[in-house]
Amino acid sequence: MGTESVERRARKRFPLRLDLRFNAGRGGRHRIPGAGEVVNVSSQGVAFRTATALEPDWSISASMEWPVRLNGDCILRVAMEGRILRVEPNLCVMSVERYEFRTCGRVAAPQVQEVDVLKRQLDGMLSVSATGMQAGL
């Protein structure tokens, strides 16, 4: 027998480095807010690093920015609900029982017309400023 490692996970995990925000606790009372960094995701779980003290079997609501934009220009966040499955030093694994994508706004590049208007406004402000300096103001 070799020292081969056997993969026991039922779902493929995808490594990501994304900010995560969460609220966790037992039931609906005394929810602890926190933040962390996603390490990896699967279709049914998220592993993340956090300095916040969490406990297994707590319920957790979390959200993170999705790495792909809708139509190339709309930021998405994925909101998730689940339970904390495992806690290790600075690492937590949560199940994902429910999730929903939410739009957060567009990040499209400005249109050429908008850039031209801004350039004209900036040129106007700079010429007024330069005239004032020449006049000794």
LOVOKE-440401 format. One record per residue: x, z, y of N, C-alpha, C in turn. Coordinates in steps of 0.2 Angstrom, whole numbers, padded with zeros to 4 digits, always signed. Example, Ala and Ser with C-alpha at 12.3 -4.5 7.8 and 13.67 -1.06 7.14 Angstrom:
2
+0066+0039-0028+0062+0039-0022+0066+0039-0016 +0064+0035-0011+0068+0036-0005+0064+0039+0000 
//
This chain:
137
+0004+0000-0006+0000+0000+0000+0004+0000+0006 +0003-0004+0011+0006-0005+0017+0003+0000+0022 +0006+0000+0028+0003+0004+0034-0001+0000+0038 -0005-0005+0035-0009-0009+0039-0015-0004+0042 -0017-0006+0048-0022-0002+0052-0029-0006+0050 -0034-0003+0048-0040-0006+0047-0045-0005+0053 -0048-0010+0056-0052-0010+0061-0059-0007+0059 -0061-0002+0061-0068+0001+0059-0074+0000+0064 -0072-0003+0070-0077-0004+0075-0082-0010+0073 -0088-0009+0074-0093-0014+0072-0093-0019+0077 -0091-0018+0083-0092-0023+0089-0085-0024+0092 -0084-0030+0094-0077-0032+0097-0077-0029+0104 -0071-0027+0106-0070-0024+0112-0066-0028+0117 -0068-0028+0123-0065-0033+0128-0061-0028+0133 -0055-0029+0134-0051-0025+0139-0053-0027+0146 -0054-0022+0150-0056-0023+0157-0053-0018+0161 -0052-0019+0168-0049-0014+0172-0054-0014+0178 -0059-0010+0178-0064-0010+0183-0066-0003+0185 -0068-0002+0192-0070+0004+0194-0077+0006+0191 -0078+0012+0189-0084+0014+0186-0087+0020+0190 -0093+0021+0192-0096+0027+0195-0102+0029+0190 -0102+0036+0190-0107+0039+0185-0110+0045+0187 -0115+0047+0184-0118+0054+0184-0120+0056+0177 -0118+0062+0175-0118+0064+0168-0120+0071+0168 -0123+0073+0163-0125+0080+0162-0130+0081+0156 -0132+0087+0154-0137+0088+0149-0144+0087+0152 -0148+0083+0149-0155+0082+0152-0155+0079+0159 -0160+0082+0163-0160+0079+0169-0158+0084+0175 -0155+0090+0172-0153+0095+0177-0145+0095+0178 -0143+0097+0183-0136+0098+0185-0132+0092+0183 -0133+0087+0186-0130+0080+0185-0123+0081+0189 -0118+0079+0185-0111+0079+0188-0109+0072+0190 -0108+0070+0197-0106+0064+0199-0098+0063+0197 -0096+0057+0196-0089+0055+0195-0088+0048+0195 -0081+0047+0195-0079+0040+0195-0073+0039+0190 -0072+0033+0188-0067+0032+0183-0065+0025+0183 -0061+0023+0178-0059+0016+0177-0060+0014+0170 -0064+0008+0170-0065+0005+0163-0059+0003+0160 -0059+0005+0153-0053+0003+0149-0055-0003+0145 -0061-0003+0142-0064-0008+0138-0071-0008+0137 -0074-0013+0135-0082-0013+0134-0083-0017+0128 -0089-0015+0125-0092-0019+0119-0099-0020+0121 -0103-0023+0116-0110-0024+0117-0114-0017+0117 -0111-0012+0114-0114-0006+0114-0110+0000+0116 -0105-0001+0120-0101+0005+0122-0096+0003+0128 -0094+0008+0131-0089+0008+0136-0084+0014+0136 -0077+0012+0136-0072+0017+0136-0069+0017+0143 -0069+0023+0146-0066+0023+0153-0062+0030+0154 -0057+0029+0159-0053+0035+0160-0056+0039+0166 -0056+0045+0166-0059+0049+0172-0056+0056+0172 -0055+0059+0177-0052+0066+0178-0058+0071+0178 -0064+0068+0178-0070+0073+0178-0071+0076+0171 -0073+0082+0171-0074+0086+0164-0081+0084+0162 -0081+0080+0156-0087+0078+0153-0088+0081+0146 -0094+0081+0143-0095+0084+0136-0098+0079+0132 -0096+0079+0125-0100+0074+0121-0107+0076+0121 -0111+0071+0120-0119+0071+0119-0122+0072+0126 -0119+0072+0131-0122+0072+0138-0125+0065+0139 -0130+0065+0143-0133+0059+0145-0129+0056+0151 -0128+0050+0151-0124+0047+0157-0127+0041+0160 -0127+0040+0166-0129+0034+0170-0123+0032+0173 -0121+0025+0172-0115+0023+0175-0116+0016+0178 -0112+0014+0182-0112+0007+0185-0105+0004+0186 -0104-0002+0185-0098-0005+0187-0099-0012+0189 -0095-0015+0194-0095-0022+0196-0094-0026+0190 -0098-0031+0189-0097-0036+0183-0091-0041+0186 -0087-0043+0181-0081-0047+0183-0083-0054+0185 -0089-0056+0183-0091-0063+0184-0096-0063+0189 -0096-0068+0194-0101-0068+0200-0107-0073+0197 -0113-0071+0200-0119-0075+0198-0118-0082+0203 -0119-0088+0200-0118-0094+0203-0111-0094+0207 -0107-0091+0205-0100-0091+0208-0099-0087+0215 -0105-0084+0218-0104-0081+0224-0108-0075+0225 -0112-0073+0220-0116-0067+0221-0113-0061+0216 -0111-0056+0220-0108-0050+0216-0114-0047+0212 -0112-0045+0205-0116-0042+0201-0114-0035+0199 -0118-0030+0198-0116-0024+0195-0120-0023+0189 -0117-0020+0184-0121-0018+0178-0122-0011+0178 -0129-0009+0178-0131-0002+0177-0132+0000+0170 -0129+0005+0168-0130+0007+0161-0133+0014+0160 -0136+0015+0154-0138+0022+0152-0136+0023+0145 -0134+0029+0144-0132+0031+0137-0130+0038+0136 -0126+0039+0131-0124+0046+0129-0116+0046+0129 -0113+0051+0130-0106+0052+0129-0105+0053+0122 -0101+0049+0119-0099+0049+0112-0093+0053+0110 -0088+0052+0114-0082+0056+0113-0078+0057+0119 -0074+0062+0120-0070+0064+0125-0063+0066+0123 -0058+0063+0126-0051+0064+0125-0048+0066+0132 -0042+0068+0132-0039+0069+0138-0039+0063+0143 -0043+0063+0148-0043+0058+0153-0046+0051+0150 -0050+0052+0144-0053+0046+0142-0060+0048+0139 -0065+0044+0140-0072+0045+0138-0075+0039+0135 -0079+0040+0130-0082+0034+0127-0090+0035+0127 -0093+0031+0130-0101+0031+0131-0104+0026+0127 -0110+0027+0124-0114+0022+0121-0118+0019+0127 -0120+0013+0126-0124+0009+0130-0131+0008+0127 -0136+0012+0129-0142+0011+0126-0147+0007+0130 -0146+0006+0136-0150+0002+0141-0145+0000+0146 -0146-0007+0148-0142-0009+0154-0146-0014+0158 -0144-0015+0164-0147-0020+0168-0142-0023+0173 -0143-0029+0175-0138-0032+0180-0142-0032+0186 -0138-0030+0192-0141-0030+0198-0137-0034+0203 -0140-0037+0208-0136-0041+0213-0134-0037+0218 -0129-0038+0221-0126-0034+0227-0124-0038+0233 -0126-0044+0233-0124-0048+0239-0120-0054+0238 -0120-0058+0242-0116-0065+0242-0109-0064+0245 -0104-0067+0242-0097-0067+0245-0095-0074+0246 -0099-0079+0247-0098-0086+0248-0093-0087+0254 -0089-0092+0254-0085-0093+0260-0089-0096+0266 -0087-0094+0272-0091-0096+0278-0091-0104+0278 -0097-0106+0281-0098-0113+0282-0093-0116+0287 -0091-0122+0287-0087-0125+0292-0089-0124+0299 -0096-0125+0300-0099-0124+0307-0098-0116+0309 -0098-0112+0305-0097-0105+0306-0090-0103+0309 -0085-0107+0305-0078-0106+0307-0077-0109+0313 -0080-0115+0315-0079-0118+0321-0081-0114+0327 -0087-0111+0326-0090-0106+0331-0086-0100+0332 -0083-0097+0327-0079-0091+0328-0072-0093+0331 -0069-0099+0330-0063-0102+0333-0065-0102+0341 -0070-0106+0343-0072-0106+0350-0072-0100+0353 -0076-0095+0350-0077-0088+0353-0070-0085+0354 -0066-0085+0349-0059-0082+0349-0055-0086+0355 -0055-0092+0355-0051-0096+0360-0053-0094+0367 -0060-0093+0368-0063-0091+0374-0060-0084+0376 -0060-0079+0371-0058-0072+0373-0051-0072+0374 -0047-0076+0371-0040-0077+0372-0038-0080+0379 -0042-0085+0381-0040-0088+0387-0042-0083+0393 -0047-0080+0392-0049-0075+0397-0044-0069+0398 -0042-0067+0392-0037-0062+0392-0030-0064+0395 -0028-0070+0394-0022-0073+0396-0023-0074+0404 -0028-0076+0406-0029-0077+0414-0029-0070+0417 -0032-0065+0414-0032-0058+0417-0024-0056+0417 -0020-0057+0412-0013-0055+0412-0009-0059+0418 -0011-0065+0419-0007-0069+0424-0009-0067+0431 -0015-0064+0432-0017-0062+0438-0015-0055+0440 -0012-0052+0435-0009-0045+0436-0015-0040+0434 -0020-0041+0431-0025-0037+0429-0023-0032+0423 
//
